């Protein structure tokens, strides 16, 4: 059980801010001029957040006693965006240029192993070759002490996994457009000799651009640079028996041997992603990671029109072609897939960018950007500074993407409607009048006799 973080006094909090390098004492004094004197560190923290001098993330960590990890080279860390198997992703800003970026920082324990460092170096080399509108751009790579990090383009939009969880299966034309754009990005990467090997909904981001919503492929951390590489190559990571990828989306050939893959393996994973966008489920839900990988190689998924009958035959055929067990029966190039989708739904479907899903984050201890874990007290600062977290770089470590069951709405008690009582009263009155009339008629008849 995590111990609660020690409480920090008001002066101790100010000292922490100064030591962190985020603000100097003169800046803090100016920011607190309109705040009445207080001994409560939390009030000072909330005030600095409302003034825009600190983010809520920074304030919470400073209240917990942390003073390091806020500055990485030229970058000031602002928020935590998400986490995955390789580490965590943070939103940051270049202190000179003012450009917002996403920093992927390897987990401290992973940087201690040669394999993790080699994987990171491979990601840097792969990412450095890629410059395409449908791929997240990498700006910089460096290390600070024993911490390795990659600086990437910041994408302020949802990933497709979060979008499906929030909205359910996507409109058909919208899903087709997402996959079409992803295929264009993959075609470019494949032409550069790079295989992604971990295509899945959470690695496909959507942001609004001047020309409409734009899909960007994230995380080439498992990319295989095919030119001059192989199981006996100098820079090979792992062994032929090492399975890389995500079980819900991994191709049969990649599950057997990570080196026996080409661009068609990414297309299989993109087919699993397409299936997920249209149905809200993975092709083989349930079971362990090993069971899922076996099913990818041996079983056919439930026909997509069984789960969603309105999917047109042409689109269903594309999905199931992508999911062929034998790579020879799939699309041979990503450009072929993009062309088929263009012919099926048009160059540009008529739809707008999705609203950013509201993410409910469960309270959990955060990890410091320095070595070691960083448990700290979850402090509600009642932030009104609109420092909400974008969902673009949410966790990429998904292994089970079954939909989150929605809570059933409570049944409302039916209100008594006035006109119902009026009808009842009218019926009673009619019966009484009719009865009286019959009685009067009877007695009049007797009198006439």
C-alpha positions, 0 to 999 in steps of 0.5 A: 500500500502506498504511503501518503505523501508528506504535507508541505508548508506554504513556505516549503511549497514556495521553496519547492517551486524555486528549487524545481526551476519552474519559477523564481522567487520574484515571479512567485512574489508577483503572482501572489500579490493579490492573494491574502496571506495564508499558511496553506500550501494548497491555497497557494498552489491553486492560486498559481494554477489559476494564474497560469503560472503552474499546471495542475500536474506540476502543482500536485507534484510540488505539493507532494515534495518533488522538485526534480524532473520538471526540466528535460534539456530545453523542455519544460514538462507540463502534463502527463498524457499517458503511459505504456509498456515502454514508459510514459508520455508527457506534454512539454514546451520548448522554453525558447521556441514555445513549441508544444511537444510530446516527450516519450520517456523510458521507464527508469527500470527499463533503461537499466537493460541493454535490450530496452536501450537498444529498442529505444535507439532503434525507435530513434533511428526509425523515426528519424527517417519518417517525415509524412503528414500521416505520421507523428513527427520526431523532433529530438532524442536525448538522454539526461543522466540515465533517462532516455527520451524522444521528443515528438510532435504534440497531437491534440486529439483523441486516439481511436481506441479512446474514441471507440470506447467513448462513442461506440462503433464509428460511422462507416464512412468515418472509419473508412477515412481513418483507415485510408489515411493510416494506409497512406502513412504506412505506405510511405513508411514501408517505402522507407524500409520500415515496418511498424509492427504494432498498429492498433487503435491507440497508435492512431491519433486524430487531430483537426487540420485546415483540410479536416481531420487528420490521422497520424500514426504513433510509436514506431518503437517496435519498427524493424528497419529491413534494409540490411537487418535480420536475425544475424544482423549487428543491431538485432534486438531479441531473438526469433522466438520473441513475440513483439506487438499487441495480441489483439492485433498481431499478424499470424506470421509476426506471432511466429517470428518477428523477423518474418514480416513485411508491410503486409503484417502491418496491413493485417493489424490495420485490418484488426483495427478496421474491424474494431472501429466498425464493431467496437470489438477486436476480431478475437475478444477474450482469452489470454494473450497466447490464446489470442495469438493462436486464434489469429493463426487458426480461426476466422473472425465472426463475419463483420456483417454478422455484428454490423449488418449495415456494413456494405459488401464492398467494405466487408470484403476489404476488412476480411481480405486484410484479415487473411491468414496468408499474406499472399491473399491480403492487399500487397501494398498499403497503397492498394488498400487506400485506393480501394477505400477511395473507390468505395467511399470517395476521396473524402467522406462528408464528416467532421472531426470527433469531439475530444472524449472526456477521460475519467482518470482513476486516482493513482500514484504518478511516477517521477521523471527522475529515477524511482517511483513517485507516489504522492497524495492525490490533491484536488486543486479544483482547477478552473484553468482549462488544463484538461489533458488531451487524449492523443497520447493515451496509454499504448499498452492495450491488450484487451479492448473489449468495450466498457459496459455503460451504466443503465440509466435509472427508470424515471417514475411516470408522472400522473397526467391531468388529462387522464383524470379528466377522462376518468371523471368524464366517464363517471359523470356520463354514467351517472347522468345516464343512470338518472335519465333511465330512472326518471324515464321509468317513473314517468312511464309508471305515472303515465299508466 
